[in-house]
Each structure stands twice: as structure tokens, then as C-alpha cells.
């Protein structure tokens, strides 16, 4: 499934952000709209996506760190 995500596209950003929000089950992540991210941040978003997919459970601190990093990547 993730092989097609190696191509930086707005559609792939949308897939990754939506999956991150679903996996973390956090309202703060769900509030991050895929269109809030620039294609130039693709590799950073992909790294976060891969991290989130690598584990089944996250501590509150881990979730907050992920949300903070995603917030930092958003377009102003």
C-alpha cells in the first residue's frame, strides 16, 4: 500500500494525513486538513506517516509530539 506513497502528490498527502488522524484517534490531528500542507513538506509528512504506521499504540506524550510536528509543517 505504501509504495504508491513514494510519489509527492497532494492526493498522497491527503491519504497520509487522514490515516494519521484515524490511527491516533485525536481530534487535534483530525483538525489538520490535508490542504494545509505544502508538497515541499512531503518527505517530512511521509516520515511521520511511516512512524505512526509502525506502532499500534502511542503514549499521550508521543501523540502530542506528533501533532506538534504536524502543526509545525502546516502552511501559514
Secondary structure as GFF3:
##gff-version 3
##sequence-region A 1 76
A	DSSP	three_ten_helix	2	6	.	.	.	ID=ss1
A	DSSP	alpha_helix	10	24	.	.	.	ID=ss2
A	DSSP	alpha_helix	27	30	.	.	.	ID=ss3
A	DSSP	three_ten_helix	34	36	.	.	.	ID=ss4
A	DSSP	three_ten_helix	39	41	.	.	.	ID=ss5
A	DSSP	alpha_helix	42	54	.	.	.	ID=ss6
A	DSSP	alpha_helix	60	73	.	.	.	ID=ss7
###
